[in-house]
Amino acid sequence: MTNSKCRRVFPGIEVLSTLASSPLASLRFVHHDTMTEAIPKIKILQGATADLSAATYQIHDESHTIGNALRWMLMKNPKVEFCGYSVPHPSENVINVRIQMYDNLSSLDALINALGNLDNLSEAIEEAYVEDLRKETHETWTEEF
């Protein structure tokens, strides 16, 4: 899949414009563990339907912070029938996100769109925050001894 165009949907995850034989082969994972080679950032757990209208995705190196935000963004999509997430164990640095779609639509497409929307929302919040800081109209606090 050389010469394929990519678009970033979330830090560490890019989507190739060309489709591959495997649904997740169109995702490029750029997470690297310090001790080993590349680790898949997202993988589909067993039990997914063949058309991916219902699937559980395991996202590596994430926590409740992204899990709850991703669940919220997915549930804003009226085509999503159900979405929930869990952290299998506190010592594991992964989250499982279950997505079920209406009308046999692809949960992978919904996941990619939700990640992109979250990235856009985060950038908008950051831009507004930085712009407000530049205005220097915010209240400041200095500690006096």
Residue pairs with C-beta under 8 A, 6 or more apart in sequence:
1 16
1 18
1 20
1 25
4 16
4 17
4 18
5 16
5 17
6 14
6 15
6 16
6 17
6 28
7 14
7 15
7 17
7 116
8 14
8 119
9 15
9 112
9 115
9 116
9 119
10 115
10 116
10 118
10 119
11 119
12 29
12 30
12 31
12 41
13 27
13 28
13 29
13 30
13 41
13 42
13 115
14 27
14 28
14 30
15 26
15 27
15 28
15 112
16 26
16 27
16 28
18 26
19 26
20 26
23 44
23 52
23 106
23 108
24 40
24 42
24 43
24 44
24 108
27 41
27 42
27 112
29 38
29 39
29 40
29 41
29 42
30 38
30 41
31 38
31 39
31 40
31 41
31 60
31 61
32 38
32 39
33 39
39 60
39 61
40 60
41 59
41 60
41 61
42 57
42 58
42 59
42 60
42 111
43 57
43 58
43 60
44 52
44 55
44 56
44 57
44 58
45 55
45 56
45 57
45 58
45 96
47 55
47 56
48 54
48 55
48 56
49 55
51 104
51 106
52 106
52 107
52 108
53 100
53 101
53 103
53 104
53 105
53 106
53 107
54 98
54 99
54 100
54 101
54 107
55 98
55 99
55 107
55 108
56 96
56 97
56 98
56 99
57 96
57 97
57 99
57 107
57 111
58 94
58 95
58 96
58 97
59 66
59 67
59 94
59 95
59 96
59 97
60 93
60 94
61 93
61 94
62 93
62 94
62 95
63 87
63 93
63 95
64 87
64 95
66 95
66 118
67 85
67 86
67 87
67 95
67 97
68 85
69 118
70 85
70 97
70 111
70 114
70 115
70 118
71 83
71 84
71 85
71 97
73 114
73 117
73 118
73 121
74 80
74 83
74 97
74 99
74 110
74 111
74 114
75 83
77 110
77 113
77 114
79 101
79 102
79 103
79 105
79 110
80 99
80 100
80 101
80 102
80 107
80 110
81 100
81 101
81 102
82 98
82 99
82 100
83 97
83 98
83 99
83 100
84 97
84 98
85 95
85 96
85 97
85 98
86 95
86 96
87 94
87 95
87 96
88 94
88 96
97 111
99 107
99 110
99 111
100 107
101 107
101 110
132 138
